[in-house]
Amino acid sequence: MPYDQALADRIGDLVTGEEGLTQQRMFGGLAFFVNGNMAVAASGQGGLLVRVDADDVEAWIIDDERVLPMVMRGREMRGWLRIVSDLTDPELEQWVSRGVAYARSLPPKSR
């Protein structure tokens, strides 16, 4: 399944102007990086992927139908969430901000 281009465009609009921003197609989706650290992505499996502090994942999984741990090849990916429903603009902005803030808190990587 190709990623949702409209979602990717909405994410792009929110991160435009972020210092150190790059984007790359990967895993069938479109990922957005801050200083080389992946922050958010329009997933090729549908929905939004958001990077958060692995120690805080349980706090964000408050609605088990919409916000789920990200699973790749049968393994839960610590520090990643999948948001599987359509998001309002304020909801998307909140999730993108969380992912960008966490990625920005990490040491920069060269890519």
C-alpha positions as CSV (number, residue, x, y, z in Angstrom):
1,M,0.0,0.0,0.0
2,P,1.5,3.4,-0.9
3,Y,1.6,6.0,1.7
4,D,-1.1,8.7,1.9
5,Q,0.2,11.6,-0.1
6,A,-2.3,14.0,1.4
7,L,-1.1,13.1,4.9
8,A,2.5,13.5,3.8
9,D,1.6,16.9,2.4
10,R,0.0,17.9,5.7
11,I,3.0,16.8,7.7
12,G,5.3,18.7,5.2
13,D,3.3,21.8,5.8
14,L,3.7,21.5,9.5
15,V,7.5,20.9,9.4
16,T,8.4,23.5,6.8
17,G,11.0,25.8,8.1
18,E,12.3,23.3,10.8
19,E,16.1,23.7,11.0
20,G,17.9,20.5,9.9
21,L,14.8,19.0,8.2
22,T,15.1,16.4,5.5
23,Q,12.7,13.8,4.1
24,Q,13.3,10.4,2.5
25,R,11.1,7.7,1.1
26,M,11.6,4.5,3.1
27,F,9.7,1.4,4.0
28,G,7.0,2.3,1.5
29,G,6.3,5.7,3.2
30,L,7.7,9.2,3.5
31,A,9.8,10.0,6.5
32,F,10.7,13.3,7.9
33,F,14.1,13.7,9.8
34,V,15.4,16.4,12.1
35,N,19.2,16.6,12.2
36,G,19.3,13.1,10.8
37,N,16.9,11.6,13.4
38,M,13.6,10.3,12.1
39,A,10.7,12.2,13.7
40,V,7.5,11.3,11.9
41,A,6.4,9.5,8.7
42,A,3.4,8.9,6.5
43,S,3.5,5.1,6.7
44,G,3.3,2.9,3.7
45,Q,1.0,0.7,5.8
46,G,-1.3,3.6,6.5
47,G,-1.5,6.2,9.2
48,L,1.2,8.3,10.9
49,L,4.3,7.0,12.6
50,V,5.6,9.1,15.4
51,R,8.9,8.8,17.3
52,V,8.6,9.4,21.1
53,D,10.8,8.6,24.1
54,A,10.6,4.8,24.6
55,D,10.0,5.3,28.3
56,D,6.9,7.4,27.6
57,V,5.2,5.1,25.1
58,E,2.7,3.7,27.6
59,A,1.6,7.2,28.5
60,W,0.6,8.0,24.9
61,I,-1.3,4.8,24.2
62,I,-4.5,6.0,25.8
63,D,-6.8,5.1,23.0
64,D,-6.0,1.5,21.9
65,E,-8.0,1.8,18.7
66,R,-6.2,4.8,17.4
67,V,-2.7,4.9,19.0
68,L,-0.8,1.7,18.8
69,P,2.8,0.6,19.3
70,M,4.5,0.4,15.9
71,V,5.2,-3.2,14.9
72,M,7.6,-4.1,12.1
73,R,8.2,-7.7,11.0
74,G,6.3,-8.9,14.0
75,R,8.4,-6.9,16.5
76,E,7.3,-4.0,18.5
77,M,9.5,-1.0,17.8
78,R,10.3,0.7,21.1
79,G,9.9,4.5,21.0
80,W,7.5,4.4,18.0
81,L,3.8,4.8,17.7
82,R,1.3,4.3,14.9
83,I,-1.7,6.5,14.8
84,V,-4.2,4.7,12.6
85,S,-7.1,7.0,12.2
86,D,-7.7,10.2,10.3
87,L,-6.4,13.1,12.4
88,T,-7.9,16.6,12.6
89,D,-5.4,19.4,11.9
90,P,-4.9,20.1,15.7
91,E,-4.4,16.4,16.4
92,L,-1.9,16.0,13.6
93,E,0.0,19.2,14.7
94,Q,0.2,17.8,18.2
95,W,1.6,14.5,17.1
96,V,4.0,16.0,14.6
97,S,5.3,18.4,17.3
98,R,5.9,15.5,19.7
99,G,7.9,13.6,17.1
100,V,9.9,16.7,16.0
101,A,10.6,17.6,19.7
102,Y,11.9,14.1,20.5
103,A,14.0,13.9,17.3
104,R,15.5,17.3,18.1
105,S,16.4,16.1,21.6
106,L,18.7,13.4,20.2
107,P,22.3,14.0,19.1
108,P,22.5,15.0,15.5
109,K,23.4,12.3,13.0
110,S,25.2,12.7,9.7
111,R,23.3,10.9,6.9
